[in-house]
Amino acid sequence: MNLQDALLVSVAAVDHSRMRPEVQAFVVNGPLPDWEADGEEIDRRCDQLDAIAKPVTGEEAQALVGCFGPDDCYGVAWALLHLIETGPNPVLTSEPAPDANEWQHTLWARIVNSGLAPLTLTSKPIGVSGAIGLVIGAWRAWSDRWRVLGLAIRP
């Protein structure tokens, strides 16, 4: 069982009655869909995320960490990450396992970069090249989506 599966099991086992209904609804729907999902599903999850008022509580942030999907879901994962960061920090207190979701690793790197957690021998802060890689990856994702929709993208 990887870290994301363990988080989902722990999220399901925890009493979420103190969480706001909007957060409960988002968490119950599980991880974000991947790029292969239809636009309606992505829009629905986007609307759910937009309905959550900032800041989130520590309990809500912990539950939301388990909602990252396999990719950036056309930028929705970034919105989720930023929402999680509005809660008490650090939401992660230890480095994710090597097989954990890439978004949990990104969240951990941001925690380390901000000085909220110590840099360990295995944790790698996101430097300039890492940030550039994330921007290029997001550009490619959007450009692929637009191409599917029949829109021409020129860099």
N, C-alpha and C positions, 0 to 999 in steps of 0.2 A: 504494500500500500504506500503510495507516494504521499507527499505532504498535502497536496490539494485534496486527495481523497480523505486523508485524516481530518483535515479542516472541515470538509463537508459533513463527515460523520459527527464531529464534535459540534458543529453548528446545528445539526439536526437534533442532537441530544440535549442541547441547552434550552432552558426556558427563555423564550424571546418575548414574554409578556410585557417586559419593561421597555422594549423597543417600540418605536413609533410604527404605526400600521404600514406606512410607505416603505420603511426599511424591511419590515417583515415580508411584505409582498415581493420585494426585490430578491431577498435571500431565499424565499421559498421557491422561486423560479430557477434557482441554481446558477451555474456558471454562465457567463455571456456566451452567445453563439459564436461560431467561427465565420470566416469570410464566405463560406458556402451557404449560409442561412439566407432565407428570402428577406427582402427589404421590409416587409411587414413585421417580421419577428424582431429585426434590429431596431426598427422604429418603436415598437412596443417596449423593448427594454430601455431604449433611450428615454422614452416618456416616463417610465418608472423611475429611472435615475434622476431625471429632472424634477420629479415630484418630491424628492428628498431634500428638505431644507437643511442648510448648513448652519452651524457645525453639527457633526455627528458625535454621539457619545462614544466612550471607549468600548462599550459592549457592542454598539452598532458597527464601529470600525472593525472590530475583531470578526464579526459575522460577515462583513462585506469583503474581507480579505479572501474568503473562500469562494467569491463570485467571479474571479478572473477566469476567462476562457482560454482556449489554446492559442489565440492570436490577439491582435489589437481591436478586432471587431469594428474596423473602420473608424478608429479613434474613440470608441465608447470606453475602452479599457483605460485610456488616459483620463477621461472624465471620472471614472470610478476611482482611479488612483488619487486624483486631486480631491475628490470627496472624502476618501479615507484620511487623507492628510489634514483635513479640517478638524479631526478629532484629536484627543489627547495623544501626544507622541512620546515615545515611539510606539506604534501599534505592534510592531514585531520587536521582541526583546532578544532574539537570537537569530543567527543566520539560518536561512532556509536550507534544507537538504539539497544536495546537488541535483536531484531529480525533481525538485519543486518547479512549479510554474514559473516561466520567465518573468511574469509580472510581479511575483513575490520577490524574485531576485532584484528586479528594478526598484521595488519599494525599499528593500533592504539597503541597496546601494545608495539610495537617496537619504536614508536614515544615517548611514555611515558618513556620507559626504556632508551632512548638516552638523555632524559632531554629536548626534544624539546617541550613538553607539560607537564603541571602539572598532577600529579597523583590525581585522584578524588576518591570519596568514592566508586564509582562503577567500576572504571577501575582497572584491575588487570595486573600488569606486568608479563611477562612470566619469571618464575624462572627456576631453573635447572630441576625440575620435569616436567614443561611444555615443555621445550626443549626436554627432553628425550621422552615425550609422542609424540611429533611431529616426532621425528626420528623413533620411533617404528611404528607409523601410516604410515609413508612413506615406511618403510621396508615391512610392511604387504601388502600395495598396490602393490608394485613391485613384491613381492613374489606371490600374487594372479594372477597378469598379466602373470608372467612367467609360473605359473602352468597351466593357460589356454592355453598357447602356447606349453605345453608339456615339459617344461624344469624343471628339478629337482632342488629345492633350499634346501640347508641344512644350518642351522644357524651355 
